[in-house]
Amino acid sequence: MTEQYVVDLQEVDERHVAFVGGKGAHLGGLSRIEGVRVPEGFCVTTHAFRRIIAEAPSVDDRLDQLSRLDPDDREAVRTLSAQIRRAVEAVAIPDDLAAAITGALARVGEQAAYAVRSSATAEDLPTASFAGQQDTYLNVVGSAAILRHVSRCWASLFTERAVTYRRRNGIDHRTVHMAVVVQQMVVPDASGVLFTADPVTGNRKAATVDAAYGLGEALVSGLVNPDVFTVRDGEVVAKAIAAKQRAVHALPEGGTREVAVEERRQEEPALTDPQVVRLVELGRRIEAHFGRPQDIEWCLVDDAFQVVQSRPITTLFPIPEAGDQENHVYVSVGHQQMMTDAMKPLGLSMWQLTAMAPMHAAGGRLFVDATRRLASPASRAALLEVMGRGDPLVRDALETILDRDDFVPPLPDAGPVGPQAGGVPAGGVPAGGAPAPIETDPAVVRELIERSRVSIAALERDIRSKTGPALFDFLLEAFEEHKRVLGDPLNMQAIMAGMEATWWLNDKLLEWLGEKNAADTLTLSAPDNITSEMGLALLDVADAIRPHAEVVAFLEGVEDEGFLDGLAKLAGGPEAREAIDAYLDRYGMRCVAEIDITRPRWRERPSALVPAILDNVRNFEPGAAGRRFEQGRRKAREKEQQVLSRLRDLPDGDRKADETKRMIDRVRTFIGYREYPKYGIVSRYFVYKQALMAEAERLVRTGVLPEKEDVFQLTFQEFHDVVRANRVDAELVRQRKDAFRSYEALTTPRVLTSDGEALMGAYRRDDVPDGALVGLPVSAGTVEGVARVILDMAEADLEAGDILVTTFTDPSWSPLFVGITGLVTEVGGLMTHGAVIAREYGLPAVVGVERATRLIRDGQRIRVHGTDGYVEFLT
């Protein structure tokens, strides 16, 4: 097909995207499906487009300028893209190319009316639909008009919306080319869109049909509200018939116009129920052909359907593969690990290999199958109780599914059936059943920390001599030790002891004293909390840097990772470097989204810490770390004395006070250790990563890989295979990179069903002021301040008194907690890391606030009600 300028639709299919673009390839594929009618037509191929671009030399320079623009600079993008469009449209179509197009028109029917439609090579793809980004022209009559509109389609590759869409999806403008589809117009009685999966809920078993009279332009442009039908199992199960007062019709001389719909037809359905069911059956055949749910544009002509477009629905969250046809309910691991970003394949597979429960990957995220626990009444109650305490939205989503009696058929109680959802104890949900009681003894925590230290030291020692395939064999054994340490019964007992003591104190002190979240103050400055210590330790680093103005000025200009070497030349630089290096020796294995081994650690990218260090230098006085810790401990002690005194004044007060004292001692002994297992996990991960990246660097040196980070696109086993064979599938790596980009745009559901329904849960509360944002109260108190919406810790710029608003916080964010007065996150639960550290530092905090980073503006004044769980807007 080289240098062929025109090709009939029937000659191509979805394998020919590079030749005829996404729309043309899909239309060609559709035309080959039995029973699917596609309007006759042809494609002007990408070879023609490249020839036109070659004859517009100014385009090349402007594409260079375009690639350097900030995609948010709307005015510059608008100006430059308009210049490129004018340059493309100014190129006269060469005679031989024009002859090829007019010859195709003669074969199809020169006097017919046509739709002239853009078909870019980066549209209608599984990872990016580009819906509506380029231009389509309807009812074009005459060869001269068709040639003119072909030029306009070529130019529409550079509309402002298309340019911005490509930039935001990481697509290079030079890699995208434009074909043009020219099809005979159909004059439909009705038209619309069929989604073979519900585009809102994601349910793959429900299809949705939007229908209106006349051409689909009325629907696309918003001129009319369509009739909406929902079909499940071959039956219309819901419909909403709209008053359709206007329609768009084709004119005989070309073009279209709006017309009024006869009054008697306005509230009649555009399709009958049997037609809707027949259309969905057609859609299911198309879906089966393309292998994924489809967004299908259709026309009804004389009671027969014609399909004018089909593209993948790119907004659906993928479903974990179950290997059976049974119903499944999956719970998000990311919501418990406080990391809902997409993970690369190596990160996913490493977490699966080291987790305490089987995990399923989908959409770059991990899920645990909770179906069996939900099916058994006894285990269901326990699961819902734990989930409800951790994240009420997860519980609500699960209860929504359970309310549908037929989705999770009940099973007889048969005792424990394996780890609970979440699996990894560091994830905030215990593995297995309730652990045995444990003595309230600080020596238990010291013993567990020492066991972890010895195990990690042995790992560091033994891995040094391992390379090549032997390294991977060694790591598989190391993963078993990893799980043994995590699954140590004493470890589980210590984690649960602190959590259960917290719950007991909150429940009982609310019942006896009417105090909400009393444990928040009682746990201030608890000992052995590695994460809160990490935040305070960065204050000590600031103390070492603050006296040296030259060092502070140097750090303000840091742009790369070589800055530590540059410190040696400055007055006070060696002391500053020593303080930073000591911090990295202790905490350098941590980073944002640290459960993903592919993320750069602070030791690999120390510049990520610089904004927090500078904030500490600016906002604190020397010795702040010690004062803050002592202040928290004093407040906890005073709260304990006050609570016990009030309890003794109650009926049966001595017993209540004695029980409460035991629980306070218990929570202060164990709640800090709650953070340590995660520290152990990421410490091991950094050891694993350093060894694996040494192998990746060897593959680069031997020419197997172009970049060492390409191994992030491979699973652990695939990486092992590459090392054994010294050969990599470059196309697989490319596909994985494309898939990851698409996954990044998806929102992780808290709960996902095997039907594809994504559930986020809802708060069922009526005690919140109008206009306030509802969340989960996790750290008591009320604070007013300026909201700082921060999505990347490395870009934080905080002033004293700011309130941090972000999507999620894992332990790596704790250095910022020392400089803020409150916390709001979109993800989190009572025992997730952000909540624990907020309580440690006495910060009012509300988590699980849906869309907080979009609804709260940076710089806006807000009030955080950490006791009652909501956020008010003050400006």
C-alpha positions in Angstrom: 0.0 0.0 0.0 3.0 2.3 -0.3 2.3 5.7 -1.8 -1.3 4.8 -2.5 -3.4 7.9 -2.1 -6.9 6.5 -2.2 -8.2 3.1 -1.0 -11.8 1.7 -0.7 -13.1 1.2 2.8 -13.6 -2.5 2.1 -9.9 -2.9 1.4 -8.7 -2.0 5.0 -9.4 -3.0 8.6 -8.1 -2.2 12.0 -4.6 -3.4 11.1 -4.2 -0.3 8.8 -4.4 2.6 11.3 -1.1 4.0 10.1 -2.4 4.0 6.6 -6.0 5.2 6.9 -6.2 6.5 10.5 -8.3 5.2 13.4 -11.7 6.1 12.0 -11.0 4.7 8.6 -9.5 1.5 10.0 -12.5 0.9 12.2 -14.9 1.6 9.4 -13.1 -0.9 7.2 -13.2 -3.5 10.0 -16.9 -2.8 10.5 -17.7 -3.4 6.9 -16.3 -6.9 7.2 -18.6 -7.9 10.1 -21.5 -10.0 9.0 -24.8 -8.2 9.3 -23.2 -4.7 9.8 -24.0 -2.1 7.1 -21.5 0.8 6.6 -22.1 3.6 4.1 -20.0 3.1 1.0 -16.9 5.2 0.6 -13.1 5.4 0.5 -10.1 6.8 2.4 -7.6 9.5 1.3 -4.6 7.9 2.9 -1.9 9.3 5.2 0.5 9.2 2.2 -1.5 12.1 0.7 -1.3 14.0 4.0 2.5 13.6 4.3 2.9 14.8 0.7 0.8 18.0 1.5 2.8 18.7 4.7 6.1 18.3 2.7 4.9 21.1 0.4 4.3 23.4 3.3 7.9 23.9 4.7 6.8 26.5 7.3 4.9 23.7 9.1 8.1 22.0 10.2 9.4 25.1 12.1 6.0 25.8 13.7 5.8 22.2 14.9 9.1 22.7 16.6 7.7 25.8 18.3 4.5 23.9 19.2 6.4 21.1 20.9 8.1 23.6 23.2 5.0 25.4 24.3 3.4 25.0 27.7 0.0 23.2 26.9 -1.7 25.5 29.4 -0.6 28.6 27.4 -3.9 28.7 25.6 -3.2 31.9 23.7 0.2 30.8 22.3 -1.3 27.3 21.3 -4.3 29.0 19.7 -2.1 31.4 17.6 0.5 28.8 16.5 -2.1 26.1 15.6 -4.1 28.6 13.5 -0.9 29.5 11.6 -0.3 25.8 10.9 -3.9 25.2 9.7 -3.7 28.2 7.3 -0.4 26.9 5.9 -1.8 23.4 5.3 -5.0 24.8 3.6 -2.9 27.1 1.4 -1.2 24.1 -0.3 -2.9 23.3 -3.6 -3.8 19.7 -4.0 -1.5 18.3 -6.7 -3.2 17.2 -9.9 -2.5 13.5 -9.6 -3.8 13.4 -6.0 -6.9 15.4 -7.0 -7.4 12.9 -9.9 -7.2 9.9 -7.5 -9.9 11.5 -5.3 -12.2 12.4 -8.1 -11.7 9.0 -9.7 -12.9 7.4 -6.5 -15.9 9.7 -6.4 -16.8 8.6 -9.9 -16.7 4.9 -8.9 -18.9 5.5 -5.8 -21.3 8.0 -7.4 -20.1 11.5 -8.4 -23.5 13.2 -7.9 -24.1 11.8 -4.5 -23.7 13.8 -1.3 -20.9 12.8 1.0 -19.6 13.1 4.6 -16.0 14.2 4.6 -14.4 13.0 7.9 -11.1 13.3 9.6 -9.3 10.1 10.5 -6.1 10.7 12.4 -3.6 7.9 13.3 -4.0 8.7 17.0 -7.8 8.6 17.2 -10.3 5.8 18.0 -7.6 3.9 19.8 -8.0 1.7 22.9 -5.9 4.3 24.9 -7.2 7.6 23.5 -10.4 8.2 21.6 -9.7 11.8 20.4 -13.5 12.0 20.0 -14.5 15.3 18.4 -10.9 16.6 18.2 -10.7 16.9 14.4 -13.3 18.0 11.9 -16.1 16.3 10.0 -18.2 17.9 7.3 -21.7 16.6 6.4 -23.7 16.6 3.1 -20.8 17.9 0.9 -21.9 17.9 -2.8 -19.6 18.1 -5.8 -16.0 17.2 -6.4 -14.6 20.7 -5.9 -16.4 21.1 -2.6 -15.1 17.6 -1.5 -11.5 18.5 -2.4 -11.8 21.7 -0.4 -13.2 19.8 2.6 -10.4 17.2 2.4 -7.9 20.0 2.8 -9.9 21.3 5.8 -9.8 17.9 7.4 -6.0 17.7 6.9 -5.7 21.2 8.6 -8.0 20.1 11.5 -5.2 17.9 12.8 -3.9 21.2 14.2 -7.1 22.6 15.8 -6.3 24.0 19.3 -8.3 21.3 21.0 -6.5 18.5 19.1 -3.1 20.0 19.8 -3.8 20.4 23.5 -5.3 16.9 23.7 -2.2 15.3 22.2 0.2 17.3 24.5 -1.8 16.1 27.6 -1.8 12.5 26.4 2.0 12.6 25.8 1.7 12.2 22.0 4.3 13.8 19.7 2.6 16.0 17.0 5.1 14.6 14.4 4.0 11.0 15.0 0.4 11.7 14.1 -0.8 11.8 10.5 -4.2 12.5 9.0 -6.2 10.4 6.6 -9.7 11.5 5.4 -12.8 9.2 5.1 -15.2 10.2 2.3 -18.5 8.3 2.6 -21.9 8.5 0.9 -24.4 10.5 3.1 -27.3 8.6 4.5 -30.5 10.5 5.3 -31.7 8.9 8.5 -35.1 8.8 10.2 -33.2 8.7 13.5 -29.6 8.5 14.6 -27.6 8.5 17.8 -25.0 6.7 19.9 -24.9 3.2 21.4 -22.6 2.4 24.3 -22.1 -1.3 24.7 -21.2 -0.7 28.3 -22.7 1.8 30.6 -20.4 4.8 30.2 -21.2 6.2 33.7 -21.2 3.1 36.0 -18.9 1.0 33.7 -21.3 -2.0 33.8 -20.4 -4.2 30.8 -23.7 -6.0 30.9 -25.8 -2.9 30.5 -25.9 -1.1 27.1 -27.1 2.5 26.7 -28.7 3.9 23.5 -29.2 7.7 22.9 -31.5 8.4 20.0 -32.9 11.5 18.3 -34.6 12.4 15.0 -32.6 13.2 11.9 -28.9 13.6 11.7 -26.7 12.9 14.8 -25.5 16.5 14.7 -28.5 17.6 16.7 -27.5 15.3 19.5 -23.7 15.9 19.3 -24.2 19.7 19.3 -26.6 19.7 22.2 -29.5 21.0 20.2 -31.8 18.3 21.6 -31.9 16.0 24.6 -32.0 12.5 23.3 -34.2 9.6 24.2 -32.2 7.3 26.5 -32.7 3.5 26.7 -30.9 1.0 28.9 -30.8 -2.6 27.8 -29.8 -5.6 29.8 -30.0 -9.3 28.9 -31.9 -8.5 25.7 -34.6 -6.4 27.3 -35.2 -2.6 27.7 -35.0 -2.2 31.4 -35.2 1.6 31.5 -36.0 4.5 29.2 -36.4 8.2 29.3 -38.2 9.8 26.3 -37.3 13.5 25.7 -39.3 16.2 24.1 -37.4 16.5 20.8 -38.4 19.9 19.4 -35.7 20.3 16.8 -33.8 18.1 14.3 -31.0 18.5 11.8 -31.7 17.5 8.2 -29.5 17.4 5.0 -30.3 19.9 2.2 -30.5 18.7 -1.4 -28.0 21.3 -2.5 -25.5 20.5 0.3 -25.1 21.4 3.9 -27.6 21.0 6.7 -30.2 22.9 8.6 -32.2 22.8 11.8 -35.9 22.0 11.4 -38.8 21.9 13.8 -40.2 18.5 14.7 -44.0 18.1 14.3 -45.7 18.6 17.7 -47.3 15.1 17.6 -43.9 13.4 17.2 -42.0 15.4 19.7 -42.6 13.1 22.7 -42.8 9.9 20.7 -39.7 7.7 21.0 -37.2 7.9 18.1 -36.9 4.1 18.3 -39.3 1.4 19.3 -38.2 -1.1 22.0 -37.7 -3.9 19.5 -35.5 -1.6 17.4 -33.4 -0.7 20.5 -32.9 -4.4 21.3 -32.0 -5.1 17.7 -29.5 -2.2 17.7 -27.9 -3.5 20.9 -27.6 -7.0 19.4 -25.8 -5.4 16.5 -23.5 -3.6 19.0 -22.6 -6.8 20.8 -21.4 -8.3 17.5 -19.3 -5.2 16.9 -18.0 -5.4 20.5 -17.0 -9.0 20.0 -15.2 -8.2 16.8 -13.1 -5.5 18.3 -12.6 -7.2 21.7 -13.7 -4.4 24.0 -16.7 -2.2 24.7 -17.6 0.3 21.9 -19.0 3.7 21.4 -21.0 3.3 18.2 -22.6 6.0 16.0 -25.6 4.7 14.1 -28.3 5.8 11.7 -31.8 4.3 11.1 -32.8 4.3 7.4 -36.0 2.5 6.4 -36.0 0.3 9.6 -32.4 -0.8 8.9 -29.4 0.3 10.9 -26.2 1.7 9.4 -23.1 2.2 11.4 -21.0 5.3 10.7 -18.4 5.0 13.5 -17.2 2.7 16.2 -14.5 3.5 18.7 -13.4 2.0 22.0 -14.8 3.5 25.2 -11.6 4.7 26.7 -13.0 5.9 30.1 -13.9 2.5 31.4 -11.8 1.0 34.2 -10.5 -2.4 33.1 -11.8 -5.5 34.9 -9.4 -8.0 36.6 -9.2 -11.3 34.8 -10.9 -14.0 36.9 -10.7 -17.0 34.6 -14.3 -17.9 35.2 -17.8 -16.6 34.6 -18.7 -16.1 38.2 -19.5 -12.8 39.9 -16.6 -11.1 41.7 -16.3 -8.1 44.0 -12.8 -6.5 44.0 -11.6 -4.0 46.7 -8.9 -1.4 45.8 -5.5 -2.1 47.5 -4.4 1.5 46.6 -7.1 3.1 48.8 -5.7 1.2 51.8 -2.0 1.8 50.8 -2.7 5.5 50.2 -1.5 5.3 46.6 -4.2 5.3 43.9 -1.9 6.3 41.0 -1.3 3.9 38.2 1.7 1.6 38.6 4.0 0.2 36.0 4.1 -3.6 35.4 7.3 -4.2 37.4 5.8 -2.3 40.3 2.6 -4.3 40.1 4.2 -7.7 39.9 6.7 -6.9 42.7 3.9 -6.0 45.1 1.9 -9.1 44.0 4.9 -11.3 44.7 5.5 -9.8 48.2 1.9 -9.3 49.3 0.2 -11.4 52.0 -2.9 -12.1 49.9 -3.5 -12.9 46.2 -3.9 -9.6 44.2 -5.4 -8.9 40.8 -4.0 -6.2 38.5 -6.2 -4.1 36.3 -5.8 -0.6 34.9 -2.4 -0.3 36.5 -3.9 -0.9 40.0 -4.2 -3.8 42.4 -7.4 -5.3 43.8 -8.2 -8.0 46.3 -11.1 -10.4 45.5 -13.5 -10.0 48.5 -16.3 -12.2 47.1 -15.9 -15.2 49.3 -15.8 -13.1 52.5 -18.9 -11.3 51.4 -20.7 -14.5 50.6 -20.4 -15.9 54.2 -22.5 -14.0 56.8 -20.0 -14.3 59.6 -16.9 -13.2 57.6 -19.0 -10.6 55.8 -19.9 -8.9 59.1 -16.2 -8.8 60.2 -15.1 -7.5 56.8 -17.7 -4.7 56.7 -16.8 -3.8 60.3 -13.1 -3.4 59.5 -13.8 -1.6 56.2 -16.2 0.7 57.8 -13.7 1.8 60.5 -11.0 2.3 57.9 -12.9 3.9 55.1 -16.7 4.2 55.3 -16.9 4.7 51.5 -15.6 1.2 50.8 -18.1 -0.2 53.2 -20.9 1.8 51.6 -19.9 0.6 48.1 -19.8 -3.1 49.3 -23.2 -2.7 51.0 -24.6 -1.2 47.7 -23.6 -4.5 46.0 -24.9 -6.7 48.8 -28.3 -4.9 48.6 -28.6 -6.6 45.1 -29.6 -10.0 46.5 -28.5 -11.9 43.3 -25.0 -10.6 42.8 -23.2 -12.3 45.8 -25.1 -15.5 46.5 -24.8 -16.4 50.2 -22.7 -19.3 51.3 -22.9 -21.2 54.6 -20.5 -20.1 57.3 -17.3 -22.2 57.1 -14.9 -20.3 59.3 -12.0 -18.1 58.0 -11.4 -18.3 54.3 -8.0 -16.6 54.0 -6.7 -13.1 54.3 -9.0 -10.2 54.4 -9.2 -7.6 51.7 -6.1 -5.5 51.8 -3.9 -8.4 52.7 -0.8 -6.6 53.7 -0.8 -5.5 57.3 0.9 -2.2 56.4 -2.2 -1.5 54.3 -4.4 -0.8 57.3 -6.4 -4.0 57.1 -5.3 -7.1 59.0 -4.4 -10.3 57.3 -6.2 -13.4 58.5 -8.5 -13.5 61.5 -8.3 -11.7 64.8 -4.8 -12.1 66.4 -4.2 -13.5 69.8 -3.9 -11.1 72.8 -0.5 -9.5 73.4 1.1 -8.1 76.5 1.4 -4.3 76.7 5.2 -4.3 76.8 7.5 -1.9 75.0 10.0 -4.7 74.7 7.7 -6.4 72.2 8.1 -3.4 69.8 11.9 -3.3 70.4 12.1 -7.0 69.5 10.1 -6.6 66.3 12.2 -3.7 65.1 15.4 -5.7 65.8 14.0 -8.7 63.9 13.3 -6.5 60.9 16.7 -4.8 61.1 18.6 -8.2 61.2 16.6 -9.6 58.3 17.2 -6.5 56.1 20.9 -6.6 57.0 21.1 -10.2 55.9 19.3 -9.3 52.6 21.8 -6.5 51.9 24.8 -8.8 52.7 23.6 -11.8 50.6 22.4 -10.0 47.5 25.8 -8.4 46.8 27.2 -11.4 45.1 24.1 -12.1 43.0 23.9 -11.2 39.3 22.2 -12.4 36.1 19.6 -15.2 36.4 20.9 -16.1 39.8 19.8 -12.8 41.1 16.2 -13.5 40.2 16.3 -16.9 41.7 17.7 -15.3 44.9 15.0 -12.7 44.9 12.2 -15.2 44.7 13.6 -16.7 48.0 14.0 -13.2 49.4 10.3 -12.6 48.8 9.4 -15.5 50.9 11.4 -14.1 53.8 9.8 -10.7 53.1 6.3 -12.3 53.6 7.5 -14.3 56.6 8.6 -11.1 58.4 5.3 -9.4 57.6 3.3 -12.5 58.6 5.1 -13.0 61.9 2.2 -13.5 64.4 3.9 -11.1 66.8 4.0 -8.4 64.1 0.3 -8.9 63.4 -0.6 -8.8 67.1 1.3 -5.5 67.7 -0.3 -3.8 64.7 -3.8 -4.9 65.8 -3.2 -4.1 69.4 -2.6 -0.4 68.6 -5.6 -0.2 66.2 -8.0 -2.0 68.5 -7.0 0.2 71.5 -7.6 3.3 69.4 -11.1 2.1 68.4 -11.9 1.1 72.0 -10.9 4.5 73.3 -12.9 6.4 70.7 -16.0 4.2 71.2 -16.0 4.1 75.0 -15.1 7.7 75.7 -17.8 8.8 73.3 -20.3 6.6 75.1 -19.1 7.5 78.6 -18.0 11.2 78.2 -19.6 12.3 75.0 -16.1 13.0 73.5 -15.5 12.4 69.8 -12.2 11.0 68.7 -10.6 11.3 72.1 -7.8 8.9 71.1 -6.4 11.6 68.7 -5.0 13.6 71.6 -4.0 10.5 73.6 -1.8 9.3 70.8 0.2 12.5 70.3 4.0 12.0 70.2 3.6 8.2 70.7 7.0 6.5 70.8 8.6 4.4 68.0 6.7 6.0 65.2 9.3 5.9 62.4 7.2 8.1 60.1 6.6 11.0 62.5 10.3 10.8 63.5 11.1 11.2 59.8 9.2 14.4 59.6 10.8 15.8 62.7 14.3 14.7 61.6 14.0 17.0 58.5 13.5 19.9 61.0 17.0 18.9 62.4 18.4 19.0 58.8 17.0 22.6 58.5 18.7 23.5 61.7 22.1 22.4 60.2 21.4 24.5 57.1 19.7 27.6 58.5 22.9 29.4 59.8 24.6 29.3 56.3 23.0 31.9 54.0 25.2 30.8 51.0 23.9 27.2 51.4 20.3 28.4 51.6 20.7 30.5 48.5 22.3 27.6 46.6 19.5 25.2 47.5 16.9 27.7 46.3 18.4 27.3 42.8 18.7 23.5 42.7 17.7 22.0 39.4 19.3 18.6 39.2 20.5 15.7 41.3 24.2 16.7 41.4 23.6 19.5 44.0 25.0 17.5 46.9 28.5 17.6 45.3 28.1 21.4 44.8 27.7 21.9 48.5 31.3 21.1 49.2 32.5 24.4 47.7 30.3 26.6 50.0 30.7 28.0 53.5 28.8 25.6 55.7 28.3 23.3 52.7 30.1 20.2 54.2 28.0 20.4 57.4 24.8 20.8 55.3 25.8 17.8 53.1 26.6 15.7 56.2 23.1 16.4 57.6 21.3 15.6 54.3 23.4 12.4 53.8 22.6 11.3 57.3 18.9 11.8 56.7 19.1 9.9 53.4 21.0 7.0 55.1 18.0 6.7 57.4 15.1 7.5 55.1 16.5 7.6 51.6 14.6 4.5 50.6 11.3 6.4 50.8 9.5 8.4 48.2 6.0 9.5 47.1 4.0 6.4 46.0 6.6 4.2 47.5 4.7 0.9 47.1 5.6 1.2 43.4 9.3 0.0 43.1 9.7 1.9 39.9 9.3 5.3 41.6 12.5 7.2 42.2 13.6 7.0 45.9 14.9 10.1 47.8 18.4 8.6 47.6 18.0 8.5 43.8 16.4 11.9 43.6 17.3 14.0 46.7 16.1 17.2 45.1 12.6 16.1 46.0 13.4 17.0 49.6 14.7 20.5 48.9 11.4 22.3 49.0 10.5 20.8 52.3 13.9 21.6 53.8 13.6 25.3 52.6 10.1 25.5 54.0 11.5 24.3 57.4 14.4 26.8 57.2 11.9 29.6 56.6 9.1 28.7 58.9 10.7 27.3 62.1 13.1 28.3 64.8 16.1 26.1 65.8 15.2 23.2 68.0 11.7 22.9 66.7 11.7 19.1 66.4 12.4 18.5 70.1 9.9 21.1 71.2 7.1 19.8 69.0 7.6 16.2 70.2 7.7 17.3 73.9 4.7 19.5 73.4 2.7 16.6 72.0 3.7 14.3 74.8 2.7 16.9 77.4 -0.7 17.3 75.7 -1.3 13.5 75.7 -0.4 13.3 79.3 -2.7 16.1 80.3 -5.5 14.6 78.3 -5.0 11.2 80.0 -5.2 12.8 83.4 -8.3 14.8 82.5 -10.1 11.8 81.0 -9.3 9.5 83.9 -10.5 12.2 86.4 -13.8 12.6 84.7 -14.3 8.9 84.4 -13.8 8.4 88.2 -16.7 10.8 88.8 -19.1 8.6 86.9 -21.0 5.6 88.3 -18.7 2.6 88.4 -16.0 5.2 87.6 -13.0 3.4 89.1 -13.6 0.4 86.8 -14.1 2.6 83.7 -10.9 4.6 84.6 -8.8 1.5 85.2 -10.0 -0.1 81.8 -9.3 3.2 80.0 -5.8 3.5 81.6 -4.9 0.0 80.4 -6.1 1.0 76.9 -4.2 4.3 76.9 -1.0 2.4 77.9 -1.7 -0.1 75.2 -2.3 2.5 72.4 0.8 4.5 73.4 2.9 1.3 73.4 1.8 0.0 70.0 0.3 2.7 67.8 3.7 4.1 66.8 4.7 0.6 65.6 1.8 0.7 63.2 4.1 2.6 60.9 7.1 0.4 61.1 6.1 -2.6 58.8 5.8 -0.2 55.9 9.2 1.2 56.6 10.5 -2.4 56.5 8.8 -3.1 53.2 10.3 0.0 51.5 13.7 -0.7 53.0 13.6 -4.1 51.4 12.3 -2.7 48.2 15.2 -0.3 47.8 17.6 -3.3 48.2 15.7 -5.2 45.5 15.6 -2.1 43.2 19.3 -1.4 43.4 20.1 -5.0 42.4 17.5 -5.0 39.6 18.7 -1.6 38.2 22.3 -2.9 38.1 21.0 -5.7 35.8 19.1 -3.1 33.7 22.3 -1.0 33.3 24.1 -4.2 32.1 21.3 -4.7 29.5 21.8 -1.1 28.3 25.6 -1.6 28.0 25.1 -4.8 26.0 22.6 -3.1 23.6 19.6 -5.2 24.7 17.7 -2.1 26.0 17.9 1.5 24.9 17.1 2.8 28.4 17.3 1.1 31.8 13.9 2.4 32.8 12.4 0.2 30.0 12.5 -2.7 32.5 9.7 -0.9 34.5 7.4 -1.9 31.6 8.1 -5.6 32.3 6.8 -7.9 35.0 9.4 -9.5 37.3 9.1 -12.8 35.4 9.5 -11.0 32.0 12.5 -9.1 33.3 14.0 -12.5 34.4 13.3 -13.9 30.9 15.1 -10.9 29.2 18.1 -11.4 31.4 18.3 -15.1 30.5 17.8 -14.6 26.8 19.5 -11.2 26.4 16.7 -10.1 24.2 13.6 -7.9 24.7 10.4 -7.5 22.9 10.6 -3.8 22.0 7.0 -3.7 20.7 5.7 -5.0 24.1 7.6 -2.3 25.9 6.1 0.3 23.6 2.6 -1.0 24.0 3.0 -1.0 27.8 4.1 2.6 27.8 1.0 3.5 25.8 -1.2 1.6 28.1 0.3 3.2 31.2 -0.4 6.7 29.8 -4.1 5.7 29.4 -4.2 4.2 32.9 -2.9 7.4 34.4 -6.0 9.2 33.3 -8.4 6.7 35.0 -9.8 7.2 38.5 -9.4 4.2 40.7 -12.7 2.8 42.0 -12.8 1.8 45.7 -14.8 -1.3 44.7 -15.1 -2.9 41.2 -17.3 -5.7 40.1 -16.7 -8.4 37.5 -19.5 -6.7 35.5 -17.2 -3.6 35.3 -19.3 -1.5 37.6 -17.0 1.0 39.4 -18.3 2.1 42.9 -16.8 5.0 44.9 -19.3 4.8 47.8 -21.2 7.7 49.4 -21.5 9.3 52.9 -25.0 8.9 54.3 -25.0 11.9 56.6 -27.3 14.8 57.2 -25.3 16.6 59.9 -23.1 18.7 57.6 -23.7 22.3 56.7 -24.9 23.2 53.2 -22.1 23.6 50.8 -19.5 21.8 52.9 -17.4 19.0 51.6 -18.0 15.7 53.5 -15.2 13.4 54.5 -14.0 11.1 57.2 -12.9 12.6 60.5 -9.5 11.2 61.4 -7.8 13.8 63.6 -9.8 15.9 66.0 -9.8 19.7 66.1 -10.9 22.6 64.0 -8.6 24.9 62.0 -9.0 27.8 59.6 -6.3 28.7 57.0 -5.2 29.0 53.5 -5.6 25.9 51.3 -2.5 24.8 49.5 -3.5 22.3 46.8 -0.4 20.2 46.1 -0.2 17.3 43.8 3.5 16.8 43.9 5.5 16.9 47.1 8.6 18.1 45.2 6.7 21.2 44.2 5.4 22.1 47.6 5.8 25.8 48.7 4.2 26.1 52.1 3.8 29.0 54.5 3.3 28.6 58.2 -0.4 28.0 58.9 -1.3 26.6 55.5 -3.7 23.6 55.2 -2.4 20.9 52.9 -5.0 19.6 50.3 -3.9 16.7 48.1 -5.1 13.4 46.6 -3.4 11.1 49.1 -0.5 11.1 51.5 1.8 8.2 52.1 4.6 8.2 54.7 6.9 10.2 52.3 4.6 13.3 52.8 5.3 13.4 56.6 8.1 16.0 56.3 5.4 18.5 55.1 3.2 17.7 58.1 5.4 19.6 60.5 4.8 22.9 58.6 1.0 22.8 58.1 -2.0 23.3 60.4 -4.5 20.9 58.8 -4.9 18.2 56.2 -7.5 17.4 53.6 -7.1 14.4 51.2 -9.3 12.6 48.7 -8.2 9.2 49.8 -7.7 7.7 53.2 -9.1 6.0 56.3 -8.9 6.1 60.1 -5.8 4.0 60.2 -4.0 5.0 56.9 -0.6 6.7 57.2 -1.8 10.3 56.7 -4.4 9.9 59.5 -1.9 8.3 61.9 0.7 11.1 61.4 -1.9 13.8 61.5 -2.9 12.6 64.9 0.8 12.3 65.9 1.3 16.0 65.1 -2.1 17.1 66.4 -3.3 18.3 62.9 -7.1 18.5 62.3 -7.6 16.2 59.3 -10.5 15.1 57.1 -9.8 12.4 54.5 -11.8 10.7 51.8 -13.1 14.0 50.5 -14.2 13.2 47.0 -12.7 15.6 44.4 -11.1 17.8 47.0 -8.2 18.9 44.8 -10.7 20.1 42.2 -13.3 21.6 44.4 -10.9 23.5 46.7 -8.9 26.3 45.0 -5.3 26.9 45.8 -5.1 30.0 48.1 -8.8 29.7 49.2 -9.5 30.1 52.9 -11.2 27.0 54.4 -12.1 25.6 57.8 -11.3 22.0 58.5 -13.6 20.2 61.0 -11.4 17.3 62.0 -13.7 16.1 64.7 -16.9 16.1 62.7 -15.5 15.3 59.2 -16.2 18.1 56.9 -14.6 21.2 55.2 -16.2 24.6 54.9 -15.4 27.3 52.4 -14.7 30.7 54.0 -13.9 32.6 50.7 
